[in-house]
Structure formats: C-alpha cells, structure tokens
Amino acid sequence: MVDRAARDDVRLATNIVDCDPESMFIGMKVAVRFEQSQDLWVPLFAPETAA
C-alpha cells in the first residue's frame, strides 16, 4: 500500500519496482512513474533514490 503525502485518507494498492523486497520498509518514500501496457498507462512506484 502506498499513502499519498498530500492526502492522508488515500491509499493505493500498487506495485513497487526497482527495489529488493527485503529492503522495503513502512514509511519508505517512493515516486510514481507510469508504464504503458497496450492502451493503458499503469502507475508504478519506485524508491525516490531510484526514480
């Protein structure tokens, strides 16, 4: 789950990319990026240092 900093009542079920699962932690800052899948753009999140 990803919380939006601007809205504390919004959480997104999403994929975290460019990150080893063992290095993830609650409170980790992530940045959104979009990848195209056919005619749909999918939001993915990566650690801010890898974005």
C-alpha positions as a Python dict, from the first residue, in 0.01 Angstrom:
ca = {
    (1, 'M'): (0, 0, 0),
    (2, 'V'): (119, 348, -84),
    (3, 'D'): (-5, 654, 106),
    (4, 'R'): (-27, 988, -69),
    (5, 'A'): (153, 1260, 123),
    (6, 'A'): (-93, 1525, 6),
    (7, 'R'): (-398, 1323, 115),
    (8, 'D'): (-372, 1114, 429),
    (9, 'D'): (-709, 949, 351),
    (10, 'V'): (-592, 799, 18),
    (11, 'R'): (-402, 470, -11),
    (12, 'L'): (-317, 286, -331),
    (13, 'A'): (-267, -85, -383),
    (14, 'T'): (18, -89, -634),
    (15, 'N'): (350, -242, -733),
    (16, 'I'): (685, -124, -601),
    (17, 'V'): (959, -159, -865),
    (18, 'D'): (1339, -120, -875),
    (19, 'C'): (1365, -234, -515),
    (20, 'D'): (1470, -555, -344),
    (21, 'P'): (1166, -673, -142),
    (22, 'E'): (1384, -726, 168),
    (23, 'S'): (1493, -360, 161),
    (24, 'M'): (1138, -218, 163),
    (25, 'F'): (1004, -70, 485),
    (26, 'I'): (698, 115, 614),
    (27, 'G'): (743, 485, 560),
    (28, 'M'): (978, 444, 261),
    (29, 'K'): (948, 744, 28),
    (30, 'V'): (854, 645, -326),
    (31, 'A'): (793, 831, -651),
    (32, 'V'): (534, 745, -916),
    (33, 'R'): (616, 661, -1273),
    (34, 'F'): (387, 538, -1549),
    (35, 'E'): (441, 247, -1784),
    (36, 'Q'): (226, 179, -2086),
    (37, 'S'): (51, -155, -2117),
    (38, 'Q'): (-128, -161, -2453),
    (39, 'D'): (-362, 143, -2441),
    (40, 'L'): (-347, 182, -2061),
    (41, 'W'): (-90, 373, -1853),
    (42, 'V'): (-17, 192, -1525),
    (43, 'P'): (117, 380, -1221),
    (44, 'L'): (417, 209, -1059),
    (45, 'F'): (619, 329, -764),
    (46, 'A'): (994, 316, -707),
    (47, 'P'): (1207, 433, -413),
    (48, 'E'): (1284, 804, -455),
    (49, 'T'): (1657, 733, -485),
    (50, 'A'): (1592, 500, -781),
    (51, 'A'): (1334, 722, -952),
}
